[in-house]
């Protein structure tokens, strides 16, 4: 990010509710488990909260787990095994 650009806020409030900025794709997504992996955090007073990860689910797989390929079925049918041989 260039020094003359204004830094985007980490959270914004829209008609969808609270949204968080993904640090990789630089887009805002609603703060729920559909778009974010949630991290379990324990506060000093003992209460347990869940907070979203710093990268959205789409970016998380691409950046932190590049070896995970979505849509690839590791269990093959007998027909697929015969064709591959």
LUMDO-265637 format. One record per residue (C-alpha): residue number from 1; x, y, z. Coordinates in steps of 0.2 Angstrom, whole numbers, m for minus. Example, Ala and Ser with C-alpha at 12.3 -4.5 7.8 and 13.67 -1.06 7.14 Angstrom:
% residues 2
{nr:1; X:62; Y:m22; Z:39}
{nr:2; X:68; Y:m5; Z:36}
This chain:
% residues 85
{nr:1; X:0; Y:0; Z:0}
{nr:2; X:7; Y:17; Z:m5}
{nr:3; X:10; Y:30; Z:9}
{nr:4; X:m2; Y:43; Z:1}
{nr:5; X:m17; Y:31; Z:1}
{nr:6; X:m29; Y:31; Z:15}
{nr:7; X:m28; Y:14; Z:25}
{nr:8; X:m45; Y:5; Z:25}
{nr:9; X:m53; Y:1; Z:41}
{nr:10; X:m53; Y:m17; Z:47}
{nr:11; X:m72; Y:m17; Z:50}
{nr:12; X:m86; Y:m8; Z:42}
{nr:13; X:m105; Y:m8; Z:46}
{nr:14; X:m117; Y:m11; Z:31}
{nr:15; X:m135; Y:m16; Z:28}
{nr:16; X:m128; Y:m34; Z:30}
{nr:17; X:m121; Y:m30; Z:47}
{nr:18; X:m103; Y:m30; Z:52}
{nr:19; X:m90; Y:m34; Z:38}
{nr:20; X:m72; Y:m37; Z:40}
{nr:21; X:m58; Y:m33; Z:28}
{nr:22; X:m48; Y:m48; Z:21}
{nr:23; X:m29; Y:m44; Z:21}
{nr:24; X:m26; Y:m54; Z:5}
{nr:25; X:m40; Y:m49; Z:m7}
{nr:26; X:m43; Y:m32; Z:1}
{nr:27; X:m62; Y:m35; Z:0}
{nr:28; X:m75; Y:m34; Z:14}
{nr:29; X:m85; Y:m49; Z:19}
{nr:30; X:m99; Y:m52; Z:32}
{nr:31; X:m91; Y:m58; Z:49}
{nr:32; X:m99; Y:m75; Z:50}
{nr:33; X:m93; Y:m93; Z:47}
{nr:34; X:m99; Y:m94; Z:29}
{nr:35; X:m85; Y:m82; Z:24}
{nr:36; X:m72; Y:m84; Z:38}
{nr:37; X:m64; Y:m98; Z:48}
{nr:38; X:m68; Y:m94; Z:66}
{nr:39; X:m54; Y:m94; Z:79}
{nr:40; X:m59; Y:m98; Z:97}
{nr:41; X:m52; Y:m86; Z:109}
{nr:42; X:m52; Y:m85; Z:128}
{nr:43; X:m52; Y:m68; Z:136}
{nr:44; X:m43; Y:m63; Z:152}
{nr:45; X:m60; Y:m64; Z:162}
{nr:46; X:m62; Y:m82; Z:156}
{nr:47; X:m76; Y:m79; Z:143}
{nr:48; X:m74; Y:m88; Z:126}
{nr:49; X:m77; Y:m79; Z:110}
{nr:50; X:m75; Y:m83; Z:92}
{nr:51; X:m66; Y:m71; Z:80}
{nr:52; X:m64; Y:m72; Z:61}
{nr:53; X:m47; Y:m77; Z:54}
{nr:54; X:m37; Y:m63; Z:45}
{nr:55; X:m40; Y:m71; Z:28}
{nr:56; X:m57; Y:m75; Z:21}
{nr:57; X:m60; Y:m93; Z:17}
{nr:58; X:m56; Y:m91; Z:m2}
{nr:59; X:m39; Y:m83; Z:1}
{nr:60; X:m35; Y:m94; Z:16}
{nr:61; X:m35; Y:m110; Z:5}
{nr:62; X:m26; Y:m101; Z:m9}
{nr:63; X:m12; Y:m93; Z:2}
{nr:64; X:m10; Y:m105; Z:17}
{nr:65; X:m15; Y:m122; Z:10}
{nr:66; X:m10; Y:m122; Z:m8}
{nr:67; X:m9; Y:m141; Z:m8}
{nr:68; X:m28; Y:m142; Z:m5}
{nr:69; X:m36; Y:m143; Z:m21}
{nr:70; X:m55; Y:m141; Z:m20}
{nr:71; X:m66; Y:m152; Z:m31}
{nr:72; X:m53; Y:m166; Z:m32}
{nr:73; X:m61; Y:m182; Z:m27}
{nr:74; X:m47; Y:m193; Z:m19}
{nr:75; X:m58; Y:m208; Z:m18}
{nr:76; X:m60; Y:m215; Z:m35}
{nr:77; X:m73; Y:m227; Z:m42}
{nr:78; X:m68; Y:m244; Z:m49}
{nr:79; X:m71; Y:m237; Z:m67}
{nr:80; X:m59; Y:m222; Z:m63}
{nr:81; X:m46; Y:m234; Z:m57}
{nr:82; X:m47; Y:m245; Z:m73}
{nr:83; X:m46; Y:m230; Z:m84}
{nr:84; X:m30; Y:m223; Z:m75}
{nr:85; X:m21; Y:m239; Z:m76}
